[in-house]
Amino acid sequence: MLGVLTVNTGTPAAPRARAVSQFLRRFLADRRVVELPPLLWLPLLRGVILPLRSPRSARNYRRIWMDGGSPLAVYSQRLRGALELELEAQLPGGVALESAFLYSEPQVAAALQRLRAAGARHIVVLPLFPQASGTTTGPVYDQVGGLERLARAA
């Protein structure tokens, strides 16, 4: 069976300052996203950026939040469903699909485990970014590649 994992950046769990801060902390602490020395960047992130940006970003998220969650989460699930229908029609051997986010739930590691549990013997990872760069597809490679190396070592 083929497994397909779609991956995107992620989204806050709720349109509240605390949830936005948690998301931004994970996102902006990634060395591929901000390439400053951690000793310089992390105090600035925690002491200035998160306290100032999180409440403002939460207000913006509240304006666009949908009944099913953030637009990115809602549309990612819709895309997953449409892709699943299309692939099931094209692949008689079966297909399992999962969506994951790099910096929020559902996480890449858990999605890969669900694909394996569903019987996926081959997994295609599909980053959903409009461009390939060290800050977008790079973290996908890091997370998936790191997990695969751990799985082979076990």
N, C-alpha and C positions, 0 to 999 in steps of 0.2 A: 504494500500500500504506500502511496505517496503522501507525504506530509508537506504542507505549505504553511510557513510562518510569515505573516506580515508584521513589520516592525515600524513604529514611528516614535517620535520623541517622547511624548507623554503629556499628561495634563494634571492639574490639581484634582484632588478627589472631590472638592467642593469649592464654591465661589466665596470662600472665607479666607481672611488673612493668614490664619494658621496653616491651612491646607496649601495655600499658594506658597507660603514660606517653605514648607516641607518639600514641595516640588522643586522650587527654585534652588534650594540648598543642594539637592541631589544633582540637578541639571548643571548649575553653575560651578559646582565643585569638580566636575569632570575635567581632567587635565587636557582633554582634546577640545573642549569647548572654550575654556579660558586658559591660555598658555602662559600664564604668569607663574612665578615661583610660589608654591603654596604658602610659604612663610609671609609673603607679601599679600597674596590674594585672599586667603581664608579669613584673616582678621577684618579685612575690608568688606568681604562678603557678609560675614556674620554681624559686624558692628555697624555697618552703614547701609549697605545695599538691601539686605533682607528686611530690616526694620522700616526702611523708607519705601521700598518698592512693593512689598507684599500687600499692604492695605490698598494702595492705588490700583495694583493689578487685580485684586479681589473685586473692587468696584467695577472694573471693566469686564471681568468674567461674569459678574451678576447680570450685566446688560445683555450678554449673548447666551447665557446658560439655557439649556433646553430641558424639557421634562425628563429625558433619559440621561441627563448629565451634560458634560461639556460637549461642544460641537465636535471636537476631535474624537472623543470616545464614541459618540453616537454615530458619526459618519464612518468611523473605522469598523464598527460592527455591521453597519449596512453594507459596506464594501466587502467585508468578509463573507456575509451571507450571499451576496450576488456572485462573488467569485466561486464560492462553494457550489452553487447551483450550476454555474457554467462548467466547472471542472468535472463535476459528477456526470454531466451529460457527455463529456469528452473522454473521460478515463474510465473504462469498464472495470479496472482493477480496484477501484475505490480511491478515495482521497479524504484526508483529514486536514482541516484548516484550523489555525489558531491565529489570533492577533495578540500582539504584545507591545509594550512601551518600554523604552530604555530607562526612564526615570520615574515611573509610577506603575500602578497596577493596571492591568495584569503584566507581570514581569516576564522577561525573556526566559529565564530558567524554568519557571513553572509551566510556561506554554510549551517549551520543548519536552518537558516531562509528560504533559498531557498528550502530545503527538506520539511519543514513544509508547505510552500506555494504550493508545488507540490502535497501535499496530503499524505505525509508519516505519518503514524500513529505509526509506530515502527521504530526506527533508530538504526542501528548497526554501531558502530564506529570501524574502522579498522586502527590502527596505523601501518605505513609501516616502521618499524625499524627492523634491524636484531637481536635485543636483547631487552629485557624488563628491564628497569632500571629507577631509579628516574630521570635521566636526559633525558630520551627519552619518555617513556610512561607516566611518572609522569606529565609533563606539559600538555599532552593530557587530562589526567584525570582532572587536575586542570581547564583547559579551558572549557571542555565539562560539567563537574560537576558543576562548578560555574555558567555557563549559564543556566543549567537546574534548579538549585536552584532558580535563579532569575526569571525564567519563571513561576515556581510553586508559587512563592511569589506574582507575579503580579495579 
